[in-house]
Amino acid sequence: MDKNTESRYVHPDQVMLAECTRKEIRHALARGDLKAAIIPIGAIEQHNEHLALGFDIFASTFIAQQVALKLYPQATVAPGSPVGYSPYHMARKGTLTLRKETMQAYLYDVIASLRTHGIRTVLVVNGHGGNHNMLKDLLPQWRQELDVTLDEVSYWTGMSEQEQADILQGYRDLRDGKLDTVARQTALNHASEEETSLMMAAYPQRVRAFTMEEYDAENLDYADDLSAKVREYLEPFSGQGWPAAGPNPENARDRARQENALLSTAEKGARLTAFHTQFVANMLKQMIDASARE
């Protein structure tokens, strides 16, 4: 952050491109203040019974906004892609999914627009596991075509297993061998303690209260009663335990996620947010510095 802005309040909307006027962006570019853009991507997909469907895009946008505030006035947050690649969650009502090519085309056009206006550094911040490495094979080509310092990152990837365990009970239990089923051992990173805590800190209104009694009363089944269309979405993942390869593991894992979410607190979420923000901010600052040297 610029030393001149450290003691000045910056409204969070000021770092959101869509909230700015053309004059504000024009002047920021002319002054040389605005050097980079962050594009958040995420998903609209099921996050168990208690989290809003938009968790992934809410989280990536929130982290992007915190990074831009930390580096103010050097970065703006461009409108991202709210829907992501989520075909394996289509058995749950409300989930939406894109083809990978659709998202890639959107991102290319947004990055090209930003570069046209003189923004030479762009970081795509991902909030959804299915989008991870969405651009990996395309980045070298896009960097050359658009003459831009460009990268992508999933915001949670800067955290080691030990750092996760320092904050989250579920990861301590996994480390210590206290999770007694495969479902519980593989239910820690989606709609569970980690993500629920983050949302409790950032947007508590998007977290619903729940009990395991209420969950069990719904008699949810994501293994047997699947429509033909849903099975089409799941078929490419048949080698990962979906119906074509044998018993669907999702009923047990779905319940384990709900159970693990009971460990969530806003305090844990605040610690996660601070860690992820610093990790992404460090990456973007290095990219800005690299652009300046070119």
C-alpha distance (Angstrom), angle and dihedral (degrees) to the residues before:
residue distance angle dihedral
M1 . . .
D2 3.78 . .
K3 3.83 110.2 .
N4 3.79 89.5 -129.6
T5 3.80 91.2 61.5
E6 3.80 99.7 42.5
S7 3.80 93.6 94.9
R8 3.82 96.4 35.6
Y9 3.78 121.3 91.1
V10 3.79 113.2 -121.7
H11 3.79 115.5 -160.9
P12 3.84 109.0 -129.0
D13 3.81 90.9 -125.4
Q14 3.81 90.3 63.3
V15 3.81 91.3 74.5
M16 3.81 94.5 48.7
L17 3.80 110.4 95.1
A18 3.80 94.3 -150.8
E19 3.81 90.9 54.8
C20 3.81 93.3 54.3
T21 3.79 128.8 85.0
R22 3.77 124.0 -123.5
K23 3.81 88.5 -109.8
E24 3.79 92.6 55.2
I25 3.80 92.5 50.1
R26 3.81 92.6 42.9
H27 3.78 92.8 52.4
A28 3.83 93.5 44.1
L29 3.80 89.7 53.6
A30 3.80 93.0 44.8
R31 3.81 91.4 52.1
G32 3.78 90.3 49.5
D33 3.81 90.6 -121.2
L34 3.80 97.7 118.8
K35 3.78 109.6 67.3
A36 3.80 107.7 149.3
A37 3.78 145.5 30.7
I38 3.78 130.8 -149.2
I39 3.80 119.6 -151.4
P40 3.81 114.0 -162.8
I41 3.79 119.7 -153.8
G42 3.78 127.5 -173.7
A43 3.78 142.1 135.9
I44 3.77 144.6 -92.9
E45 3.76 100.2 -136.0
Q46 3.77 144.0 125.7
H47 3.77 116.8 -65.5
N48 3.78 98.3 -179.6
E49 3.78 122.5 -93.2
H50 3.80 98.6 -47.8
L51 3.82 112.8 42.3
A52 3.79 126.7 74.7
L53 3.80 114.2 -105.2
G54 3.80 90.7 -117.3
F55 3.81 95.6 61.4
D56 3.81 95.8 120.6
I57 3.80 96.3 52.2
F58 3.82 91.6 38.7
A59 3.81 90.2 53.6
S60 3.81 97.3 45.0
T61 3.80 91.4 45.9
F62 3.81 91.8 48.4
I63 3.81 92.4 50.2
A64 3.82 90.3 45.9
Q65 3.80 90.2 51.3
Q66 3.80 92.0 49.3
V67 3.81 90.0 50.2
A68 3.81 92.1 49.9
L69 3.80 90.6 49.6
K70 3.79 90.0 49.4
L71 3.82 91.3 52.1
Y72 3.82 96.2 35.8
P73 3.01 127.3 -173.9
Q74 3.79 94.1 16.5
A75 3.82 100.6 71.6
T76 3.78 140.1 45.2
V77 3.80 129.1 -166.6
A78 3.79 112.3 -125.0
P79 3.81 121.9 -155.4
G80 3.77 107.3 -83.5
S81 3.77 136.1 -158.1
P82 3.83 109.0 -82.8
V83 3.82 95.1 -171.1
G84 3.79 118.8 62.0
Y85 3.79 142.5 174.6
S86 3.81 104.6 -59.7
P87 3.83 110.1 141.3
Y88 3.82 92.8 136.0
H89 3.83 90.5 63.4
M90 3.80 95.9 51.7
A91 3.82 92.5 106.7
R92 3.80 86.6 73.3
K93 3.78 116.5 77.9
G94 3.80 116.5 -113.5
T95 3.80 97.1 29.8
L96 3.80 116.9 130.7
T97 3.78 126.7 -166.7
L98 3.80 138.9 -167.4
R99 3.75 131.4 -156.6
K100 3.79 109.8 -107.3
E101 3.78 90.0 -119.4
T102 3.80 90.8 58.2
M103 3.78 93.7 56.7
Q104 3.79 92.8 42.7
A105 3.81 90.9 53.2
Y106 3.81 91.2 49.7
L107 3.79 92.8 50.0
Y108 3.80 93.5 47.4
D109 3.79 91.8 53.7
V110 3.81 93.7 47.1
I111 3.80 92.5 47.9
A112 3.83 90.6 47.9
S113 3.81 89.8 51.4
L114 3.79 92.6 50.4
R115 3.80 92.0 48.0
T116 3.81 90.7 50.7
H117 3.80 88.4 60.5
G118 3.80 92.2 51.0
I119 3.80 102.8 -95.8
R120 3.79 103.9 140.7
T121 3.80 100.6 179.3
V122 3.81 124.1 62.4
L123 3.80 128.7 172.5
V124 3.80 121.5 -172.2
V125 3.82 108.6 -149.4
N126 3.79 112.8 -158.7
G127 3.79 126.0 -154.1
H128 3.82 101.3 178.2
G129 3.81 129.4 71.7
G130 3.80 92.9 -142.1
N131 3.80 89.9 60.6
H132 3.80 94.6 50.6
N133 3.80 110.2 128.7
M134 3.82 89.5 4.9
L135 3.82 89.4 145.4
K136 3.80 101.4 29.0
D137 3.82 96.6 111.6
L138 3.81 93.7 38.1
L139 3.80 100.3 49.9
P140 3.84 98.2 83.6
Q141 3.83 91.4 51.1
W142 3.80 94.1 45.0
R143 3.80 92.8 47.4
Q144 3.79 90.1 54.9
E145 3.81 96.9 41.8
L146 3.81 95.3 46.1
D147 3.82 98.9 32.3
V148 3.78 91.3 -131.6
T149 3.79 137.8 136.0
L150 3.79 98.2 -118.0
D151 3.79 137.7 171.6
E152 3.79 142.8 147.3
V153 3.79 131.6 -138.0
S154 3.79 137.7 179.2
Y155 3.80 101.4 -132.5
W156 3.82 95.5 -134.1
T157 3.82 96.5 54.6
G158 3.79 94.7 88.0
M159 3.80 91.9 69.1
S160 3.80 119.7 91.6
E161 3.81 123.8 -145.5
Q162 3.80 89.3 -105.1
E163 3.79 92.2 51.5
Q164 3.80 89.8 49.7
A165 3.79 90.1 50.4
D166 3.81 90.8 49.7
I167 3.81 89.1 63.2
L168 3.80 107.8 23.5
Q169 3.80 127.3 62.0
G170 3.79 93.3 -154.8
Y171 3.80 92.8 60.0
R172 3.80 90.7 47.3
D173 3.79 89.2 52.4
L174 3.82 90.2 49.1
R175 3.81 91.4 49.5
D176 3.79 91.5 48.5
G177 3.81 94.9 47.8
K178 3.80 94.9 -114.0
L179 3.80 97.4 129.0
D180 3.79 105.4 93.4
T181 3.81 103.3 -167.7
V182 3.79 136.6 49.5
A183 3.80 88.1 -122.1
R184 3.80 92.0 58.2
Q185 3.80 92.3 42.8
T186 3.82 92.1 54.3
A187 3.81 98.8 39.4
L188 3.80 101.2 79.2
N189 3.79 104.9 94.6
H190 3.81 107.1 48.8
A191 3.82 125.4 62.4
S192 3.79 88.1 -26.4
E193 3.81 135.8 111.1
E194 3.81 93.5 -54.9
E195 3.80 100.3 50.2
T196 3.79 95.1 34.2
S197 3.80 91.2 52.9
L198 3.79 91.3 50.5
M199 3.79 91.4 51.4
M200 3.81 92.4 46.0
A201 3.81 87.8 57.8
A202 3.82 97.7 42.1
Y203 3.81 105.7 31.8
P204 3.82 112.1 3.7
Q205 3.82 90.6 173.6
R206 3.80 87.7 68.5
V207 3.81 93.0 60.5
R208 3.81 119.0 82.8
A209 3.79 124.6 -152.5
F210 3.80 114.0 -115.2
T211 3.79 143.5 166.2
M212 3.78 129.9 -149.8
E213 3.81 88.0 -120.1
E214 3.80 89.1 60.3
Y215 3.79 90.7 46.5
D216 3.80 93.6 51.3
A217 3.80 91.8 46.7
E218 3.82 89.8 63.7
N219 3.85 91.2 65.1
L220 3.79 91.4 -147.3
D221 3.80 118.7 -163.2
Y222 3.79 122.3 -171.7
A223 3.82 95.6 159.7
D224 3.78 108.5 61.2
D225 3.80 115.8 15.9
L226 3.80 98.4 64.0
S227 3.79 124.0 143.0
A228 3.78 121.5 -126.9
K229 3.79 90.3 -109.5
V230 3.81 92.3 52.6
R231 3.80 89.8 49.3
E232 3.81 88.6 55.4
Y233 3.80 89.4 58.6
L234 3.81 91.9 47.0
E235 3.81 98.0 44.2
P236 3.85 96.0 86.6
F237 3.81 88.2 59.0
S238 3.81 95.8 49.6
G239 3.79 91.6 115.0
Q240 3.80 89.7 61.2
G241 3.78 96.5 64.9
W242 3.79 101.4 -77.2
P243 3.81 120.8 141.1
A244 3.80 97.4 -79.5
A245 3.81 89.7 59.1
G246 3.77 97.8 43.6
P247 3.81 137.4 -79.5
N248 3.78 113.5 8.3
P249 3.84 108.2 -118.1
E250 3.77 94.6 -157.7
N251 3.81 100.4 93.9
A252 3.80 93.0 61.5
R253 3.80 93.9 38.7
D254 3.81 92.2 47.4
R255 3.79 90.2 55.5
A256 3.81 91.6 44.8
R257 3.79 90.4 54.6
Q258 3.78 90.6 52.3
E259 3.80 90.5 48.6
N260 3.80 93.7 48.5
A261 3.81 91.0 50.1
L262 3.80 88.8 67.4
L263 3.82 87.0 75.6
S264 3.82 92.4 63.0
T265 3.81 125.2 119.8
A266 3.79 134.9 173.5
E267 3.81 89.5 -124.7
K268 3.81 90.7 60.5
G269 3.79 88.7 47.3
A270 3.80 92.0 53.4
R271 3.80 90.6 52.9
L272 3.80 91.1 48.6
T273 3.80 91.4 48.6
A274 3.79 92.5 51.5
F275 3.80 91.9 49.5
H276 3.81 95.6 46.9
T277 3.80 92.3 45.0
Q278 3.79 93.2 52.9
F279 3.81 91.9 46.1
V280 3.81 94.1 52.4
A281 3.81 93.2 39.9
N282 3.81 90.9 54.6
M283 3.79 90.2 51.2
L284 3.79 94.1 48.5
K285 3.80 93.0 46.0
Q286 3.80 90.1 54.4
M287 3.80 89.4 50.6
I288 3.81 92.1 50.2
D289 3.79 90.2 50.1
A290 3.81 90.7 49.0
S291 3.81 90.9 52.6
A292 3.79 90.7 50.4
R293 3.81 91.3 55.0
E294 3.80 93.6 53.6
